[in-house]
């Protein structure tokens, strides 16, 4: 019985050499540089870094999220996140509101200015992803997503799935 080309090439990936793995790792490093280059320029104009970008992104994805939830998603220390949130709040990009059920909780949402920053950052990355996906084709896109998801540990995967389920 003959195999389809995609199945045969998929099976050959089960036996990657160290050199093929090294090339994949290097490709990830350079792709990440490209993926973050445009947002880094936008962030630098405001004196922000990638931690600010990640916070803004996940606050937009989950309006009203708590600080504790954001800590869990980002996997950073409370001190580090507080520094980032303080700047975003002081600059009028994020609102922090006391929880209605638990007054110890702080719920985070983006202001109109915060949403505009997120759009600018997201548009830059979406453009790069769209061009790469278009060049690679639908099978490569699905395969790439599968590889990324397979690299996540169980906790990360659960957080990713929860965000993915929200649409």
C-alpha positions, -999 to 999 in steps of 0.1 A, spaced: 0 0 0 15 34 -10 17 63 14 6 98 6 35 123 4 24 142 35 23 110 56 56 97 43 73 131 49 56 132 84 71 98 92 105 109 82 103 137 108 103 110 135 140 104 128 155 139 129 192 142 131 209 165 156 218 188 126 181 190 116 171 198 152 198 225 154 186 241 122 150 241 135 161 257 168 181 284 149 151 290 126 130 296 157 155 321 171 156 341 139 118 338 133 112 351 169 135 381 162 115 388 131 82 383 149 91 408 176 110 434 156 81 456 146 64 455 180 97 462 197 100 494 177 65 505 186 71 496 223 104 514 223 87 547 214 68 545 247 97 532 267 81 497 270 94 462 266 80 428 256 66 423 291 43 453 285 33 438 252 24 404 267 4 420 294 -16 442 270 -22 413 247 -36 390 274 -56 418 290 -72 424 256 -79 386 252 -96 384 286 -111 418 296 -116 419 333 -90 393 340 -75 393 375 -39 401 383 -36 366 396 -48 351 364 -24 373 344 4 362 367 -4 326 359 -6 331 321 26 351 319 46 330 343 63 360 358 69 371 394 44 394 411 71 421 415 78 420 377 41 421 368 34 449 392 62 470 377 47 465 342 11 471 353 20 502 373 35 518 341 5 508 320 -20 521 345 -1 554 351 1 559 314 -36 554 310 -35 522 290 -50 498 316 -78 502 342 -75 483 374 -108 480 392 -116 464 426 -134 431 424 -171 432 432 -172 398 449 -137 399 464 -123 433 471 -88 420 472 -90 412 435 -80 437 409 -97 433 375 -78 446 345 -92 461 312 -76 481 284 -86 517 280 -93 530 244 -56 541 243 -45 506 255 -67 490 228 -51 512 202 -16 502 213 -27 465 212 -41 469 177 -8 485 165 12 457 180 -12 430 168 -15 444 133 23 443 129 26 407 140 -6 396 121 8 410 89 41 391 93 22 359 102 -3 363 73 26 367 48 44 337 63 13 315 63 4 325 28 39 316 16 39 283 35 4 271 26 -24 255 46 -7 222 54 24 239 67 2 263 88 -16 233 104 17 215 109 34 246 125 5 250 149 7 213 158 45 216 165 39 247 187 12 230 206 33 199 211 61 220 226 38 233 254 38 215 288 5 205 303 0 237 323 7 259 293 -15 238 271 -44 241 295 -40 279 296 -37 280 258 -68 258 254 -88 281 277 -79 312 257 -85 293 224 -120 283 235 -129 319 241 -125 326 203 
